Amino acid sequence: MYEPKIILSGAPNARDLGGIETKDGRTLKYGRLIRSGMLSRLDDNDMAYLKNAGLRTVVDFRTAAERMQKPDRLPEGTEYIICPILEDKAEGITRDKPETEDEEAQRTVKMAQRLMARDPNGAVQMRSRLDNRITNRHVRMSEIRLGFACGDFNFDQDAGFFRHERADVKLEIAPFGTENYTEVPVHELTEHFRMPVWGNYYEADLSGYKVKSANGWFALRFTLTDRAGNKCVQTASPALYAEHSTSSVGSVTESAEGLQMVGDRLVSADASECIMVYDASGRLVLSSVGSADLSPLPRGLYVARAGSSTLKFMRARS
């Protein structure tokens, strides 16, 4: 049973929402979700309470101006997510005039974009089906368990909380660096529906995707469409790697401006670029981000790629 009580002296409207009954008849546990106003006036006792409660994440819905005027005071190590409901010109939760339906739709679809991929447990999350490990590097597409959350969120100014509506969802995948997107099937996991951060939760099936990538990396494109027909498109690129989805090297045109040999290491000019090394048969034998240690490679001819740069080199010793 929900029993509202003051838990923070510096934020008297803060409430632990434990005890509230959900739409499906279950009850929210205490210590899982706290709603509050600004946290700029928390005292040491409040900080100790939040630390002992295991606070991990704070989602700040205020505008940039409001955050600057009254910055939150948070326990060390707390993840701080900035997710403004209103534009900076609108202070607090009031507006000069009522929104039209189109304005509301445009604003709420922006909310979906801001919230997507920001949940501390991974609103866009890739796991290996082999060991359930969270990673974006896999051997085969069929091993990838891709989950993501999204929705159309509306802030009810009178009630003071979010209302959620389902948005139409489309997920596409393409080889990194191309626009060759292919839609992949998704299905909703209703048991993972969460508010106010997740919304609807989906999993995608990539097992039927057979397109190869030059370097094994792929981009993901999410498209949300609200009831007014407004679209929110968000691209993650590169998003995931699948070793067995790497195409062979084929013909090589050497352009090594972005790659440099330094002793037994191959270094990319872009530290975030993935270096892919292939043997003479076109088989991927090594991949690393930023730099690659070549010492484990046996003698032979190799081709390295990083972005648009390609380098042929010979290992004379193993």
Secondary structure, DSSP 4 states (H G I P E B T S, - for coil): --------TTSTT-EE-TTPBPTTS-BPPTTS-EE-S--TT--HHHHHHHHHTT--EEEE-S-HHHHHHS-----TT-EEEE--SS-TTS-TT--SSPPPHHHHHHHHHHHHHHHTT--TTTSEEEEETTT--B-SEES-GGGEEEEEEE-EEEEETTTTEEEEE--EEEEEEEETT----EEE-EEE-GGG-BTTTTBEEEEE--TT----BSSSEEEEEEEEE-TTS-EEEEEEEEEEEEGGGBPP--S---B-TTEEEETTEEEESSTTSEEEEEETTS-EEEEEESEEE-TTSPSEEEEEEETTEEEEEEE---
